[in-house]
């Protein structure tokens, strides 16, 4: 997923919806692979908790890698930060209910919190998505057994 992200950044397609969908496919595939590998192991226990626990280990590692990448990537690409802040300022101007001083103050605040915000979004987005994929995978494995 990190390799794909770097490739998409180099080609300028990192913000496309197709790229986002590809990340979800890769993420779901990694979790599915983990769950199916667990099912084939001799340690397999056919309970939701045991299956979810295996998937949990997988998505926690993926989340950790994603958070580290988001932090490093946000820090080393100031041009993306500048573009995001410009879009934010333009959106605030389009709303039309703030003066220039308020917009400037809000953009400065967003500037200070940019890397933290990127890490926050990466962490919680990856955790929630991973939990959903894992729960669905565990449920499907248990339903398939019956």
TORROTI-665828 format. One line per 10 residues: number of its first residue (from 1); their letters; for each residue x, y, z of N, C-alpha, C. Coordinates in steps of 0.02 Angstrom, whole numbers. Atoms other than C-alpha are relative to their C-alpha. Example, Ala and Ser with C-alpha at 12.3 -4.5 7.8 and 13.67 -1.06 7.14 Angstrom:
# residues 2
1 = AS = 45/-59/0/615/-225/390/45/60/0 | -42/-59/-3/684/-53/357/-39/55/37
//
This chain:
# residues 146
1 = XXXXXXXXXX = 41/-59/0/0/0/0/43/63/0 | -46/-57/0/144/117/38/33/8/-68 | -30/-3/67/227/72/-126/-48/28/-52 | 50/-27/45/66/106/-219/-10/75/10 | 8/-71/-15/48/273/-131/57/41/-29 | -58/-35/28/224/324/-182/-5/3/-76 | 8/2/73/192/269/-361/-53/49/-24 | 54/-46/19/29/367/-369/21/73/10 | -25/-68/-10/115/522/-298/47/20/-57 | -46/-14/54/250/510/-429/-36/13/-67
11 = XXXXXXXXXX = 38/-8/62/120/498/-568/-53/55/6 | 48/-54/-10/11/636/-492/-73/-23/5 | 69/26/-4/-141/525/-466/-20/-21/71 | 12/23/-69/-139/507/-277/-67/21/28 | 64/-23/-27/-303/601/-250/-60/-26/-38 | 56/24/40/-410/505/-374/-41/-51/40 | 44/48/-35/-559/401/-315/19/-71/-20 | -21/67/20/-494/252/-415/59/-22/43 | -57/16/-43/-333/259/-312/-25/-18/70 | 28/16/-66/-435/262/-151/-32/-69/0
21 = XXXXXXXXXX = 32/66/5/-535/112/-209/52/-56/-3 | -53/49/4/-375/20/-250/31/-14/68 | -25/9/-69/-312/49/-73/-48/-45/40 | 48/41/-36/-473/-26/-4/3/-73/-23 | -6/68/26/-455/-177/-117/62/-34/27 | -61/28/-27/-275/-203/-63/-6/-14/75 | 9/8/-73/-321/-180/120/-45/-60/15 | 46/57/-10/-468/-300/111/35/-65/-20 | -36/59/22/-358/-423/16/50/-24/51 | -49/18/-52/-223/-418/150/-35/-33/60
31 = XXXXXXXXXX = 36/28/-56/-350/-451/286/-30/-68/-18 | 28/64/23/-436/-588/185/55/-54/-2 | -56/47/4/-268/-671/154/19/-24/70 | -17/18/-69/-229/-666/340/-52/-47/30 | 53/42/-28/-398/-740/387/-1/-69/-32 | -1/65/34/-390/-877/255/61/-41/20 | -60/35/-22/-212/-920/305/-11/-28/70 | 15/24/-68/-270/-933/486/-47/-59/-3 | 49/55/5/-415/-1045/435/36/-65/-21 | -37/60/22/-292/-1165/351/51/-25/51
41 = XXXXXXXXXX = -52/19/-49/-175/-1169/502/-28/-52/49 | 21/50/-49/-179/-1305/633/-24/31/64 | 22/-36/-60/-212/-1173/767/-69/31/-8 | 64/-32/15/-379/-1124/688/-53/-19/52 | 57/9/-45/-523/-1101/810/-59/35/-34 | 58/-27/36/-694/-1075/730/-44/41/47 | 40/-46/-40/-752/-932/840/14/71/-26 | -7/-68/25/-781/-751/795/59/35/33 | -53/-33/-37/-662/-691/931/70/-21/-24 | -66/24/22/-518/-801/874/16/24/-70
51 = XXXXXXXXXX = -10/-22/69/-540/-758/691/12/76/-2 | -9/-73/-2/-560/-572/728/68/18/30 | -66/-13/-30/-404/-579/838/56/-6/-51 | -51/7/53/-302/-642/691/-2/60/-47 | 7/-58/44/-370/-504/578/22/64/35 | -20/-58/-39/-342/-378/717/75/10/-3 | -72/-4/3/-157/-417/719/23/28/-68 | -17/-23/68/-151/-388/531/-15/74/-7 | 16/-70/14/-242/-223/528/34/48/48 | -39/-43/-44/-147/-155/678/69/13/-30
61 = XXXXXXXXXX = -65/-9/33/18/-183/586/-8/47/-60 | 12/-44/57/-55/-103/429/-12/72/23 | 13/-67/-26/-117/44/532/64/33/23 | -63/-27/-23/53/67/612/43/24/-59 | -39/-18/59/140/67/443/-31/61/-34 | 35/-56/33/8/186/371/11/65/39 | -9/-60/-41/25/308/516/72/26/-6 | -70/-22/8/215/311/503/9/31/-69 | -6/-28/68/203/338/315/-35/68/-5 | 36/-64/3/73/476/336/39/56/34
71 = XXXXXXXXXX = -39/-50/-35/182/567/462/62/21/-40 | -61/-15/38/341/554/359/-18/35/-66 | 20/-29/64/253/592/195/-24/72/8 | 24/-69/-12/167/746/267/57/47/16 | -57/-42/-19/331/809/335/46/15/-58 | -49/-10/54/435/786/178/-30/28/-64 | 32/-29/60/308/853/52/-37/64/18 | 32/-64/-18/277/1035/98/-45/27/-56 | 42/-24/55/203/1065/-75/-72/-26/6 | 67/27/-10/55/952/-33/-35/38/56
81 = XXXXXXXXXX = 27/-39/-55/31/1045/130/-22/68/-25 | 17/-66/27/34/1212/39/-62/-3/-44 | 59/7/44/-92/1151/-90/-63/-11/41 | 58/14/-43/-208/1085/46/-22/64/37 | 16/-62/-35/-198/1249/142/-31/52/-48 | 30/-45/50/-234/1348/-18/-72/-19/-15 | 69/23/12/-387/1240/-53/-45/17/60 | 38/-16/-60/-444/1266/127/-18/74/2 | 12/-73/0/-425/1455/113/-52/18/-54 | 49/-13/53/-521/1455/-52/-70/-22/20
91 = XXXXXXXXXX = 65/24/-23/-661/1351/23/-30/48/52 | 24/-48/-50/-673/1472/170/-24/65/-33 | 20/-61/36/-681/1620/50/-66/-10/-36 | 62/14/36/-819/1536/-51/-60/-1/45 | 55/-1/-48/-924/1516/105/-26/71/10 | 19/-70/-3/-924/1705/117/-21/27/67 | 23/-24/-66/-960/1718/303/57/16/48 | -58/-17/-41/-783/1759/364/40/55/-35 | -42/-52/30/-671/1909/340/71/-28/-10 | -68/22/17/-489/1899/281/41/-18/63
101 = XXXXXXXXXX = -39/14/-62/-418/1906/459/-20/-67/30 | 24/65/-27/-526/1760/516/26/-58/-43 | -24/52/46/-480/1659/362/75/-12/10 | -73/6/-10/-295/1695/388/15/-36/66 | -11/32/-65/-306/1642/571/-17/-75/-4 | 20/70/7/-397/1480/526/50/-40/-41 | -50/34/42/-271/1437/391/65/-9/39 | -60/7/-42/-126/1471/511/-8/-56/50 | 13/54/-48/-206/1356/638/3/-68/-35 | -3/63/38/-229/1220/506/72/-16/-19
111 = XXXXXXXXXX = -71/11/17/-47/1244/455/38/-32/58 | -34/27/-60/13/1209/633/-20/-72/14 | 27/66/-17/-95/1053/646/-2/-47/-60 | 7/39/62/-72/985/470/26/-72/8 | -29/68/-5/44/837/506/-39/-41/51 | 40/35/-51/-52/791/664/-67/-21/-29 | 64/16/31/-214/797/566/5/-57/-50 | -10/54/49/-145/686/428/9/-67/36 | -11/61/-39/-87/559/557/-65/-24/31 | 64/16/-30/-255/566/646/-47/-33/-50
121 = XXXXXXXXXX = 44/27/53/-352/536/485/23/-69/-22 | -27/65/21/-236/394/433/-13/-53/54 | 8/49/-54/-246/310/603/-72/-23/7 | 69/20/-13/-432/314/632/-35/-27/-62 | 29/27/61/-480/286/451/22/-72/-11 | -26/67/10/-368/134/440/-26/-48/53 | 25/43/-53/-424/66/608/-73/-20/-11 | 72/13/9/-610/82/573/-11/-45/-61 | 7/41/60/-595/11/397/25/-70/12 | -28/66/-15/-486/-132/458/-47/-40/45
131 = XXXXXXXXXX = 46/35/-44/-608/-175/596/-62/-24/-38 | 58/20/40/-753/-177/473/17/-58/-47 | -21/55/45/-659/-285/346/11/-64/39 | -14/60/-40/-603/-404/484/-65/-31/27 | 64/26/-25/-777/-419/560/-39/-34/-56 | 35/30/57/-852/-452/389/33/-66/-21 | -36/61/18/-717/-580/349/-11/-56/50 | 12/50/-52/-738/-669/515/-72/-27/-5 | 70/21/8/-927/-673/490/-8/-46/-60 | 6/42/60/-909/-743/314/33/-68/11
141 = XXXXXX = -32/65/-13/-788/-878/372/-44/-44/44 | 44/39/-43/-908/-932/508/-64/-22/-35 | 60/18/38/-1059/-929/392/16/-54/-51 | -20/49/51/-966/-1028/261/9/-70/30 | -10/63/-35/-927/-1163/388/-65/-39/7 | 65/32/-12/-1111/-1196/419/-28/-21/-65
//
